[in-house]
């Protein structure tokens, strides 16, 4: 159902009212009333009065709820012009034209539809009573990585130490026979030289 209210011969330029009407056309009537109440435009006050009148007509004459009304159409027509004159030099005068407006506001009732969730949405997780965890900042994360690297470096050195100790005895054992051979060969040469000297002394005698 459509209900209207008309205000004629309003002393405001139609252009200024049309600027406000373009902003609120098609919106909820009750919400628009609160917007126009604090609007700074010159035509907002005149449009606010006509809209309130249309809502009152719908509520009193047809029993419609203000919450279920929206602005269907708004007409801003130009009314008669008032001519005035301003005195100028040398007996001349300038014409001043004061424009008027005819404002028509039509409201209609509509059913407020509840917001429906789209299909395929997942249910929200149930709240847990665990203590909230603090988010790590970027600087703290980098510091933790540096600390982990510093801790891992000594462990590598400790693991390499036993390997070096285990290899040392093996090398000593392998070199032991070589030293024995050298020790065994040296006395034989000395003994041979001593025997040769002894034989020379006997020959001299």
Secondary structure, DSSP 8 states (H G I E B T S, - for coil): -EEEEEEEEESS-HHHHHHHHHHHTTSBHHHHHHHHHT--STTHHHHHHHHHHHHHHHHHHH---GGGEEEEEEEEEE---EEEEEE-GGG-EEEEEE--EEEEEEEEE---------TT---------S-------HHHHHHHHHHHHHHHHHHHHHHHHHHHHHHHHHHHHHHHHHHHHHHHHHHHHHHHHHHHHHHHHHHH-
